[in-house]
């Protein structure tokens, strides 16, 4: 018996096939092999074609089926993880009306700021737990004002994962967790945020049917089965945004537990057992995958847009030609902690929530042409990313969330010893690395939703801890001083 998990990212779509009984991943692959295109017609815009996600999913599915030789009839459930905060709009025929406006697009910012001012801090924070900010709801406001012909044709709005589920099952639905990340869930009333819908002039019919995160949300249609090589009737039984799903993948379900990831964007995600929020919405509060009306489980999300994208930029433009990331990390490690006074502010990928949706762009400080070289710049980039994490973690700690241990997958920037040691050194937290990823987590979430696993502890009994990185006390002062200098320079930029 097998479980299939998909992770619909902005760089690629990954598929993993997991043996349910053992938790072993029997096949995994992703597509495309180079980073997927992000359409940026103007500065601050970011769009992708939903059909490209589906095409990539088909390639990844064909690969894992070919590698594993598993009979599709033995796949009992499918789970979906997806890039958060995107906006997909379909007409009555379930066809996308335009490219999706994705998570790092900034054009919703002024609409969210205006709504926050008009509706008021108490109303928004008390009901949404956030400012309307730069989320799905405000991206839709941009469409309503600037593309009224498109807006008038919308039958349903959805998130990227909802779109993929629709293609699999022909059923249009979403979840409470998804609505909370759209900024369209009212936590105080326990329903769709009608007051925000009314403010923006949205019809309630735009919202899809709401289904539980863990449930049989639909079954693979004959058409989708033929396209993908799957069995008709296979259950789709879990979906979640990539960061709640990353936490699930690391078995982070309970208050005080922390998960982190550092891909194109970087995230620290902690679980709260009571309602709380940052009054400036620099970190955001959403419904976690196991949140319910009778048990509060909220995910506090710190998101840094300029993470892996900065690391790939310095590799392309600064690192010696032709080297890989591992070799680049070795070059970076030749520079001392603090990069001999060089600081890089990594916020060059759109509006940053942690900076109250300001776009400050990336900047480099303290370079001396006589003493600094590539190693200092490469190290300063990774330190700058970590320091941006620390800046947000200070906000989370002020909300009452202690950060003593961080769970992370052994992937992306957590493959870098320099990155891991810097995060442990500046935060004082132990970093626990696990052998998992979002698509594997989505597969196990599907097992929970289909009733194959009793609970999360049953689903993640096989989760393998690879390594623990403890902060080195003799190095902490150097990291803390470098962070203080970085933070001082950030304050000048903002």
Backbone torsions as a table, in degrees:
resi	resn	phi	psi	omega
1	UNK	NA	133.1	-173.4
2	UNK	-128.9	159.1	177.6
3	UNK	-127.2	139.5	-178.1
4	UNK	-114.2	127.0	178.8
5	UNK	-119.4	138.6	176.2
6	UNK	-117.5	142.3	173.2
7	UNK	-124.6	108.2	-175.2
8	UNK	-91.9	91.8	-178.2
9	UNK	-96.1	173.8	176.6
10	UNK	-82.5	-18.2	177.3
11	UNK	-93.3	-35.6	-178.2
12	UNK	-164.6	171.0	172.3
13	UNK	-112.1	126.2	-179.3
14	UNK	-112.0	142.6	176.2
15	UNK	-125.1	138.8	175.5
16	UNK	-134.0	138.0	177.3
17	UNK	-110.1	122.5	-172.9
18	UNK	-118.1	133.6	173.1
19	UNK	-76.3	119.7	-170.5
20	UNK	-62.1	-42.9	-173.6
21	UNK	-67.5	-40.4	-174.8
22	UNK	-99.4	-16.9	-174.3
23	UNK	75.4	6.7	-177.8
24	UNK	-78.5	136.3	174.3
25	UNK	-82.1	117.4	-176.1
26	UNK	-93.9	-19.6	177.0
27	UNK	-162.6	145.6	179.8
28	UNK	-154.8	139.5	177.0
29	UNK	-160.9	166.2	-179.2
30	UNK	-139.1	161.8	179.4
31	UNK	-155.3	142.1	-0.4
32	UNK	-76.3	166.4	-177.2
33	UNK	-79.3	-19.3	168.1
34	UNK	-109.3	160.2	-174.6
35	UNK	-58.5	134.3	179.6
36	UNK	-61.9	149.7	-178.7
37	UNK	-68.8	135.5	168.1
38	UNK	-112.6	121.2	-177.7
39	UNK	-82.1	122.3	180.0
40	UNK	-127.7	83.9	-177.8
41	UNK	-66.1	-34.8	178.0
42	UNK	-135.1	161.9	176.3
43	UNK	-59.0	133.2	-180.0
44	UNK	88.4	-5.9	177.6
45	UNK	-96.3	150.2	177.0
46	UNK	-155.5	118.5	-177.1
47	UNK	-136.0	155.8	172.2
48	UNK	-142.0	153.3	178.2
49	UNK	-84.0	119.7	178.7
50	UNK	-54.1	-34.9	-179.0
51	UNK	-63.7	-26.6	178.2
52	UNK	-69.6	-34.9	174.5
53	UNK	-60.5	-44.7	-178.4
54	UNK	-64.9	-42.8	178.8
55	UNK	-62.4	-41.4	178.6
56	UNK	-65.8	-38.5	178.0
57	UNK	-62.1	-39.5	178.7
58	UNK	-62.2	-44.3	179.5
59	UNK	-63.5	-45.0	-178.6
60	UNK	-65.2	-38.8	178.6
61	UNK	-64.5	-46.1	179.4
62	UNK	-58.8	-38.6	-178.8
63	UNK	-66.4	-48.3	-176.9
64	UNK	-68.6	-32.4	175.6
65	UNK	-68.3	-39.0	178.6
66	UNK	-68.0	-41.0	-179.8
67	UNK	-66.2	-45.3	-171.3
68	UNK	-82.7	-26.2	-173.7
69	UNK	59.9	22.0	179.4
70	UNK	-73.2	139.5	173.6
71	UNK	-71.0	122.4	-178.6
72	UNK	-53.6	-26.4	179.4
73	UNK	-67.9	-17.2	179.5
74	UNK	-88.3	-2.8	174.7
75	UNK	-86.3	114.0	-170.9
76	UNK	-95.6	-18.6	-178.3
77	UNK	-159.7	153.0	-179.1
78	UNK	-125.7	135.3	175.3
79	UNK	-121.3	152.7	-174.6
80	UNK	-130.1	125.7	167.1
81	UNK	-109.5	149.0	-174.3
82	UNK	-153.2	156.5	175.3
83	UNK	-61.3	130.6	-173.4
84	UNK	-79.1	162.9	166.8
85	UNK	68.3	7.9	177.6
86	UNK	-75.9	166.5	179.3
87	UNK	-128.9	113.1	172.4
88	UNK	-112.2	131.2	-179.4
89	UNK	-120.8	126.2	179.5
90	UNK	-120.9	154.3	177.0
91	UNK	-88.2	-172.5	-176.0
92	UNK	-66.9	-14.6	176.7
93	UNK	-94.6	6.0	178.8
94	UNK	68.8	29.7	179.0
95	UNK	-104.7	130.5	177.8
96	UNK	-59.2	137.5	-176.3
97	UNK	-87.7	-16.5	-178.8
98	UNK	-168.1	170.5	174.2
99	UNK	-57.5	150.1	177.0
100	UNK	-69.6	139.6	172.1
101	UNK	-90.9	116.2	-168.2
102	UNK	-97.8	-179.2	-167.6
103	UNK	-56.3	-37.7	-174.4
104	UNK	-91.9	10.4	174.7
105	UNK	-76.8	136.2	-172.3
106	UNK	-102.5	0.1	-167.8
107	UNK	-72.8	-12.2	176.5
108	UNK	-79.2	-11.8	-172.9
109	UNK	-53.9	-54.2	-176.9
110	UNK	-63.1	-30.2	178.9
111	UNK	-70.1	-38.8	177.8
112	UNK	-68.8	-40.5	179.4
113	UNK	-65.0	-40.6	178.9
114	UNK	-65.3	-43.2	179.3
115	UNK	-61.7	-40.7	179.3
116	UNK	-61.8	-40.4	179.5
117	UNK	-69.5	-41.6	-177.3
118	UNK	-74.5	-46.4	-176.7
119	UNK	-78.1	-28.1	175.6
120	UNK	98.1	148.2	-179.0
121	UNK	-59.9	-45.5	-176.2
122	UNK	-62.3	-42.9	-179.0
123	UNK	-65.5	-49.7	-175.7
124	UNK	-67.8	-49.5	-177.4
125	UNK	-69.6	-36.7	-179.6
126	UNK	-67.7	-30.4	-176.2
127	UNK	-106.2	-40.8	-176.9
128	UNK	-95.2	-18.4	-174.1
129	UNK	68.6	9.5	-178.2
130	UNK	-153.9	165.3	161.0
131	UNK	-71.3	149.8	174.9
132	UNK	-55.0	-28.2	167.6
133	UNK	49.5	-143.9	-176.7
134	UNK	-111.6	67.2	-175.7
135	UNK	-119.5	-173.9	-175.4
136	UNK	-56.5	-43.0	-177.3
137	UNK	-59.8	-38.6	-177.8
138	UNK	-83.0	-27.0	172.0
139	UNK	-62.3	-38.0	177.3
140	UNK	-64.8	-34.2	177.6
141	UNK	-62.2	-37.6	176.6
142	UNK	-62.1	-44.3	179.6
143	UNK	-61.5	-44.8	-178.6
144	UNK	-57.7	-39.7	-177.5
145	UNK	-82.6	-37.0	-170.6
146	UNK	-102.2	-20.9	178.9
147	UNK	-133.0	63.5	-174.5
148	UNK	-60.9	-30.0	178.5
149	UNK	-65.8	-37.5	176.0
150	UNK	-68.3	-47.1	-177.5
151	UNK	-57.4	-41.3	-177.2
152	UNK	-66.0	-20.3	-178.4
153	UNK	-93.8	-4.4	-174.9
154	UNK	-68.9	129.0	170.8
155	UNK	-95.8	-45.0	179.1
156	UNK	-142.9	146.5	170.1
157	UNK	-104.7	150.3	-178.7
158	UNK	-156.3	167.2	174.9
159	UNK	-89.7	164.4	179.7
160	UNK	-53.8	-40.6	178.7
161	UNK	-67.7	-33.7	176.1
162	UNK	-64.5	-37.6	179.1
163	UNK	-64.3	-45.8	-180.0
164	UNK	-63.7	-41.7	177.4
165	UNK	-61.4	-38.9	177.7
166	UNK	-63.3	-41.7	179.0
167	UNK	-65.1	-33.5	179.8
168	UNK	-74.3	-40.2	-167.1
169	UNK	-116.2	-14.1	-173.7
170	UNK	67.4	15.9	178.1
171	UNK	-112.1	129.3	-179.7
172	UNK	-97.4	111.9	179.9
173	UNK	-153.5	167.3	178.6
174	UNK	-145.6	-173.9	-176.5
175	UNK	-127.5	166.4	174.8
176	UNK	-62.0	-42.5	177.2
177	UNK	-58.1	-44.0	178.3
178	UNK	-63.8	-43.5	178.6
179	UNK	-63.3	-34.8	179.4
180	UNK	-67.3	-35.1	177.8
181	UNK	-77.2	-22.9	171.2
182	UNK	-70.5	-18.3	-171.0
183	UNK	74.4	36.9	-178.3
184	UNK	-126.3	22.1	175.7
185	UNK	-117.1	129.8	179.9
186	UNK	-95.6	105.2	-176.8
187	UNK	-70.0	-31.0	-178.9
188	UNK	-72.5	-38.6	-178.2
189	UNK	-93.4	-15.4	-178.8
190	UNK	66.9	41.8	-178.9
191	UNK	-158.9	177.6	174.6
192	UNK	-55.1	140.5	-176.3
193	UNK	-74.7	81.5	-175.9
194	UNK	-60.8	-34.1	-177.6
195	UNK	-65.3	-35.1	178.1
196	UNK	-77.0	-37.5	175.0
197	UNK	-58.3	-45.0	-179.6
198	UNK	-66.7	-39.9	179.5
199	UNK	-58.6	-45.2	-177.6
200	UNK	-83.8	-9.2	-179.6
201	UNK	77.8	37.2	179.8
202	UNK	-97.6	139.1	174.8
203	UNK	-77.6	138.0	-179.4
204	UNK	-59.5	-25.0	-178.7
205	UNK	-68.7	-12.5	176.8
206	UNK	-68.7	-22.3	-176.8
207	UNK	-82.2	128.0	178.6
208	UNK	-69.1	170.6	172.4
209	UNK	-56.5	143.2	-179.2
210	UNK	-101.6	127.7	179.8
211	UNK	-125.2	156.6	176.2
212	UNK	-63.6	148.0	178.6
213	UNK	-57.8	-43.3	177.2
214	UNK	-105.9	100.8	-178.4
215	UNK	-174.2	165.5	172.4
216	UNK	-76.2	101.4	-173.2
217	UNK	-92.0	-6.0	-180.0
218	UNK	159.2	174.0	178.8
219	UNK	-131.2	147.5	-176.7
220	UNK	-60.7	127.8	-179.1
221	UNK	-77.9	166.1	177.5
222	UNK	-60.8	-39.8	-178.9
223	UNK	-64.9	-47.7	-179.9
224	UNK	-65.7	-38.8	179.0
225	UNK	-60.2	-41.5	179.9
226	UNK	-65.7	-39.4	179.8
227	UNK	-67.1	-39.5	-170.3
228	UNK	-98.8	-14.3	-175.4
229	UNK	79.9	19.7	178.4
230	UNK	-96.5	175.5	178.9
231	UNK	-90.9	132.8	175.1
232	UNK	-58.9	138.7	177.4
233	UNK	92.1	-4.1	177.6
234	UNK	-60.8	134.6	-176.3
235	UNK	-73.8	135.6	165.2
236	UNK	-100.5	112.6	-164.8
237	UNK	-128.4	13.8	177.9
238	UNK	-165.2	141.9	168.7
239	UNK	-152.4	147.1	177.2
240	UNK	-163.3	153.7	173.6
241	UNK	-60.5	158.2	-171.4
242	UNK	-60.9	-34.3	-177.6
243	UNK	-79.6	-45.2	168.9
244	UNK	-56.1	-38.3	179.3
245	UNK	-68.3	-37.2	176.4
246	UNK	-60.8	-40.8	176.8
247	UNK	-62.2	-45.8	175.9
248	UNK	-56.2	-43.7	-178.1
249	UNK	-58.6	-28.6	-178.8
250	UNK	-99.3	13.3	-179.1
251	UNK	57.9	40.0	176.9
252	UNK	-99.8	102.2	-175.6
253	UNK	-126.4	-19.7	-166.6
254	UNK	-115.4	157.3	-178.5
255	UNK	-53.0	135.7	178.7
256	UNK	91.0	-9.8	179.4
257	UNK	-87.0	142.8	-172.0
258	UNK	-126.2	137.1	173.6
259	UNK	-126.6	152.0	177.1
260	UNK	-141.9	152.8	174.4
261	UNK	-145.0	154.2	-178.6
262	UNK	-144.1	76.7	175.2
263	UNK	-100.9	-132.1	176.1
264	UNK	-55.3	-47.4	169.9
265	UNK	-107.4	167.8	-179.7
266	UNK	-121.6	146.2	-173.5
267	UNK	-142.0	139.9	161.2
268	UNK	-118.5	129.0	-170.9
269	UNK	-133.9	117.1	-179.8
270	UNK	-119.8	151.6	-177.4
271	UNK	-99.6	130.2	175.6
272	UNK	-108.6	145.9	176.8
273	UNK	-103.0	6.3	177.0
274	UNK	-144.2	158.6	-177.1
275	UNK	-69.8	125.7	176.2
276	UNK	-157.4	162.9	-179.5
277	UNK	-162.2	161.3	173.5
278	UNK	-87.2	126.2	-174.5
279	UNK	-63.9	-18.3	178.6
280	UNK	-102.9	3.6	179.8
281	UNK	54.4	34.5	176.7
282	UNK	-77.9	-30.7	164.5
283	UNK	-117.4	156.2	-170.4
284	UNK	-122.2	150.0	-176.5
285	UNK	-115.5	125.5	-178.7
286	UNK	-129.9	168.7	172.5
287	UNK	-73.5	125.5	176.4
288	UNK	-74.5	171.9	-174.8
289	UNK	-62.0	-28.3	-178.1
290	UNK	-107.1	18.8	176.0
291	UNK	-69.9	142.0	175.9
292	UNK	-147.7	170.1	-177.6
293	UNK	-64.6	-25.5	-178.2
294	UNK	-107.7	1.6	176.7
295	UNK	-146.7	106.9	-176.8
296	UNK	-73.1	120.9	173.1
297	UNK	-139.1	100.5	-176.3
298	UNK	-111.0	139.8	176.2
299	UNK	-98.5	121.5	175.2
300	UNK	-94.3	119.7	-169.4
301	UNK	-113.3	118.4	167.1
302	UNK	-100.3	118.8	-179.3
303	UNK	-120.2	128.3	175.4
304	UNK	-114.7	113.6	-177.6
305	UNK	-65.4	-38.8	-172.7
306	UNK	-90.8	70.5	-177.6
307	UNK	-114.1	-98.2	179.8
308	UNK	-58.1	-28.7	-179.7
309	UNK	-66.3	-33.6	173.7
310	UNK	-69.9	-42.8	-179.6
311	UNK	-61.1	-40.3	178.3
312	UNK	-70.6	-32.5	178.4
313	UNK	-65.7	-45.2	179.8
314	UNK	-67.9	-30.8	176.3
315	UNK	-64.6	-41.7	-178.9
316	UNK	-72.1	-35.6	-167.1
317	UNK	-109.9	-20.6	-175.3
318	UNK	-119.7	-40.0	-176.5
319	UNK	-64.5	154.2	175.3
320	UNK	-54.6	142.5	-175.1
321	UNK	-58.6	133.2	170.3
322	UNK	85.8	-0.3	-179.0
323	UNK	-88.7	157.3	177.6
324	UNK	-91.3	-179.0	-178.0
325	UNK	-65.2	-38.6	-179.7
326	UNK	-62.0	-44.5	178.1
327	UNK	-66.5	-37.1	177.4
328	UNK	-62.2	-39.7	178.3
329	UNK	-63.5	-36.1	177.3
330	UNK	-64.6	-41.9	176.7
331	UNK	-61.8	-44.7	-179.0
332	UNK	-61.5	-36.8	-176.2
333	UNK	-70.3	-11.1	176.5
334	UNK	-71.5	-21.4	176.3
335	UNK	-83.1	151.9	-178.6
336	UNK	-76.8	164.3	172.7
337	UNK	-53.4	131.0	-176.3
338	UNK	90.7	-2.9	174.9
339	UNK	53.9	33.9	178.1
340	UNK	51.9	39.7	174.5
341	UNK	94.5	-2.9	177.6
342	UNK	-86.0	133.8	175.5
343	UNK	-126.3	139.7	173.3
344	UNK	-119.5	124.9	174.5
345	UNK	-89.1	117.4	-165.6
346	UNK	-90.0	12.7	-168.8
347	UNK	-87.7	68.1	-177.6
348	UNK	-117.7	27.2	-176.7
349	UNK	-133.2	54.3	177.5
350	UNK	92.7	-175.7	-179.0
351	UNK	-65.2	137.1	-178.3
352	UNK	-107.9	122.4	179.7
353	UNK	-60.1	-38.1	-177.3
354	UNK	-64.9	-18.1	175.8
355	UNK	-105.4	25.8	-179.7
356	UNK	58.2	44.2	175.2
357	UNK	64.8	25.5	173.2
358	UNK	-82.2	149.6	172.9
359	UNK	-108.7	99.6	-176.6
360	UNK	-100.4	-11.7	-178.4
361	UNK	65.3	167.8	179.7
362	UNK	-80.0	141.4	177.3
363	UNK	-142.4	151.4	-179.1
364	UNK	-117.7	130.0	-174.8
365	UNK	-123.7	146.3	167.9
366	UNK	83.1	15.7	-178.3
367	UNK	-75.2	130.8	172.9
368	UNK	-113.0	119.9	-174.6
369	UNK	-63.3	-20.2	-177.1
370	UNK	-89.7	-22.1	-173.0
371	UNK	-119.2	-20.2	-174.7
372	UNK	-102.2	148.8	179.9
373	UNK	-138.4	-167.0	-176.1
374	UNK	-59.4	-36.7	-177.6
375	UNK	-61.5	-38.6	179.6
376	UNK	-66.5	-41.0	179.8
377	UNK	-68.2	-40.8	-179.3
378	UNK	-66.9	-40.0	177.5
379	UNK	-68.6	-42.5	-178.8
380	UNK	-60.4	-31.5	178.0
381	UNK	-65.1	-48.5	-179.9
382	UNK	-67.1	-39.9	177.2
383	UNK	-63.6	-40.0	180.0
384	UNK	-62.1	-37.7	177.0
385	UNK	-65.1	-47.2	179.0
386	UNK	-61.6	-41.8	-178.6
387	UNK	-65.9	-31.2	175.1
388	UNK	-67.5	-35.3	172.5
389	UNK	-59.5	-47.0	-176.8
390	UNK	-62.8	-38.8	178.3
391	UNK	-57.7	-44.0	178.3
392	UNK	-73.4	-35.2	-179.7
393	UNK	-65.9	-30.2	174.8
394	UNK	-61.8	-37.3	177.0
395	UNK	-65.4	-43.8	179.7
396	UNK	-63.3	-40.2	178.1
397	UNK	-64.3	-36.4	177.6
398	UNK	-68.1	-19.1	174.2
399	UNK	-82.6	-2.9	179.3
400	UNK	98.2	18.9	-179.7
401	UNK	-108.1	102.4	177.5
402	UNK	-68.3	140.6	179.8
403	UNK	-120.0	91.8	-178.9
404	UNK	-109.3	-21.1	-178.3
405	UNK	-145.4	132.9	-179.0
406	UNK	-120.9	122.6	175.1
407	UNK	-89.0	135.4	178.8
408	UNK	-148.0	149.9	172.6
409	UNK	-76.3	147.9	179.4
410	UNK	-80.5	75.6	-173.7
411	UNK	-157.4	165.9	175.5
412	UNK	51.8	-132.0	-174.3
413	UNK	-72.2	-16.1	175.0
414	UNK	-72.8	-4.1	170.5
415	UNK	-75.2	-17.5	-176.6
416	UNK	-86.7	117.7	175.7
417	UNK	-58.5	-36.8	179.3
418	UNK	-61.4	-45.6	179.7
419	UNK	-61.8	-47.9	-177.7
420	UNK	-63.3	-45.9	-177.6
421	UNK	-66.3	-35.7	178.2
422	UNK	-66.8	-42.5	179.4
423	UNK	-64.4	-43.4	177.3
424	UNK	-65.4	-41.3	-176.0
425	UNK	-66.7	-41.5	-176.6
426	UNK	-81.8	-29.6	-176.9
427	UNK	-92.8	-24.5	-173.9
428	UNK	78.3	5.4	-178.4
429	UNK	-93.4	148.5	171.5
430	UNK	-79.5	139.9	179.4
431	UNK	-105.8	117.4	177.5
432	UNK	-103.0	121.9	-178.0
433	UNK	-102.6	135.4	-177.3
434	UNK	-124.7	153.1	178.7
435	UNK	-89.3	85.3	179.2
436	UNK	-160.4	170.1	172.0
437	UNK	-153.8	-179.6	-173.5
438	UNK	-63.7	-37.6	-178.3
439	UNK	-72.3	-35.1	175.3
440	UNK	-66.0	-42.9	176.7
441	UNK	-60.6	-41.0	179.4
442	UNK	-63.2	-37.2	177.3
443	UNK	-62.8	-44.0	-179.5
444	UNK	-71.2	-33.4	173.1
445	UNK	-61.2	-37.3	177.0
446	UNK	-63.5	-37.8	177.2
447	UNK	-64.0	-36.0	175.8
448	UNK	-67.8	-44.6	-177.9
449	UNK	-66.3	-28.4	-179.6
450	UNK	-91.2	-0.2	178.9
451	UNK	79.6	12.6	179.0
452	UNK	-74.3	-35.1	174.2
453	UNK	-105.4	146.7	179.8
454	UNK	-69.4	-41.7	-176.7
455	UNK	-162.5	-173.6	-177.0
456	UNK	-66.6	-34.6	-180.0
457	UNK	-67.1	-34.7	174.8
458	UNK	-67.2	-44.1	-177.8
459	UNK	-64.6	-35.6	-173.0
460	UNK	-111.2	22.9	177.4
461	UNK	-60.6	-28.2	-177.1
462	UNK	-92.7	3.5	-178.1
463	UNK	-60.1	125.4	-172.6
464	UNK	-102.7	121.5	174.7
465	UNK	-82.9	127.0	-175.7
466	UNK	-93.2	-44.7	-171.1
467	UNK	-160.7	151.9	173.1
468	UNK	-121.8	126.1	178.6
469	UNK	-106.8	112.8	178.9
470	UNK	-94.2	146.5	175.4
471	UNK	-64.5	139.2	176.3
472	UNK	-90.1	112.6	-171.7
473	UNK	-60.3	-34.7	-178.5
474	UNK	-70.5	-15.4	-179.7
475	UNK	-102.5	-9.3	-171.2
476	UNK	-61.4	-40.8	-177.8
477	UNK	-60.3	-38.9	-179.9
478	UNK	-65.3	-41.1	178.0
479	UNK	-66.3	-43.4	-178.4
480	UNK	-64.4	-40.7	178.6
481	UNK	-66.0	-41.8	178.9
482	UNK	-63.2	-39.8	177.6
483	UNK	-64.0	-41.6	-180.0
484	UNK	-60.7	-41.4	177.9
485	UNK	-65.9	-43.5	178.0
486	UNK	-59.3	-45.9	-177.5
487	UNK	-64.5	-38.9	177.1
488	UNK	-61.4	-40.9	179.5
489	UNK	-70.3	-35.7	175.5
490	UNK	-60.9	-43.3	-178.6
491	UNK	-59.5	-33.0	176.7
492	UNK	-67.9	-35.8	-177.3
493	UNK	-73.1	-29.2	-175.5
494	UNK	-103.9	NA	NA
